[in-house]
Every structure is written in structure tokens, then in C-alpha cells.
Amino acid sequence: MYEPRLYRQQFNKDRFYSFVTIHRETDLWIGIDNASYVPEMEDRAYKKVVELRKKLDKFIIEFPEFEKSINPVLPGKETIPEAREMAYMATKTGIGPMATVAGLFAQEVGKDILKNFQVKELIIENGGDIFFQLKEDLVLSVYAGKSALSEKIGIQISALETPLGVCTSAGTVGPSLSFGKADAVMVACKNIILADALATAFGNKMKSASNIDAVLKLSEEYPEILSLVIICEGKVGIRSNFEVKVLK
């Protein structure tokens, strides 16, 4: 069932021209700075999604455990590069590799657009996982569904740190599998696939707000983390290199 992705409305329409790329389960919101946008980008993004989906489907037929496992999987030497990166980041965080697939699609489409077009600013959002390439800082609010704190907290993403990925996992919002009960666990890293894996792994540990301190402590083991925001049961936990803002 399709769920309206209302959190996409936060992106500045004056700053970004946007379009949507949909293929099977993949639903990308793509924002390009107005000066850089050309119509050919839309066809390019769609073709990249189709190409990547076919590549992954073929690999999964040969290695079905990769799709089904909720635990780390180490595929063989013949693994396609995309699956190898997914498996590596998932193993690093103790989860199954398909938990990082949304981040993979955002990353690969983003890289493809940047490679083939002159682009100043680019945002690719895929189910709460976002690839950024920016020239100016951007404040990203944390979407936490029906929580009173939803979109009341934001992180100021430094353009100097991009490209980077910001991924959000939730046990109370959206269709993605989570074994936790957080309203939002947002993680920012230079590598979006790692951010996706960490958001899922941390989200799984959030059984209640009492777990916030333990997850923040665990996050210290990952120096790649640029920002972590947790919202659960009306409480907030933050560890961030980026400026955190209280939004109205």
C-alpha cells in the first residue's frame, strides 16, 4: 500500500526543482538546484534504478540468503560490488544486508547523476534515507511520525561534509522492518549505506526511552557518525558534530 511521504514537503521549492522516480518498490524523491536541472536527468535516474534493480534481482536468485537473512551475511568472491558494500556495512553493524538497500539506491542514483551532469546541489530521498550534495548548509528536520517532537528538532548539515547520507529508522512509522519502538533514529555519515545500517541497528535496540543512553554510548564505537538523533516516547537523545536546532 502506498503511503504519502509528507516529510518530503520540508525541502525548499525555491532552492530545488524536484521530481519522483518510481519503479516497483523503489520511490525516489529527487531534488536538483534549479539552475542545474535538465529534463534528461529524470530519464537517467529511472534507467539507473531499473538497471540496479535487475542487477540485484539476478544476484539474489543466485544467493537467496542475501535477501532473507536478518543477520550478517558474507557472500562469496563473485558478489557484485553493490551487494558486497551492503554486506560489509551490515556486518559492521550486526544486521542483515537488505536493511541497507534503500541507502544503496539513493547512493547509486546520486553518484550517477553527479557523474553525468553538472550539478551544484542534489538531494535523493528514498524512504527516509537521503543522499546529499550541497553548496550551502541545509537544516534537516527529524520526522518522527505522530510524536509531538516530530519535525521540532533539526540538524544543520554542513555543505563542506557532503556528499553524505542521512538515514532514519523508526519502529512506529513507515513500512520498513524494525525490532524497536523508537519514533525516529536518525544517523548521518559520509557513507549513506553505513548510515542506513547504523540507523537500523540502533533502532532495533530502542525498546523504550530507557535505552537512549545505552544507544548513545554504543554510537561512540563508530567514529564515522557525524550526527545521531533519537526520539522515543517523548524523549530525545543527541550526539552530533552538526549544529542542532529547535524548530517551531
PyMOL commands that set and color helices and strands:
alter all, ss='L'
color gray80, all
select helices_A, chain A and resi 6-10+40-62+65-68+81-93+97-116+159-161+192-205+209-219
alter helices_A, ss='H'
color red, helices_A
select strands_A, chain A and resi 16-23+26-33+122-126+129-133+138-141+153-157+164-169+184-189+225-232+235-240+243-246
alter strands_A, ss='S'
color yellow, strands_A
deselect
rebuild
show_as cartoon
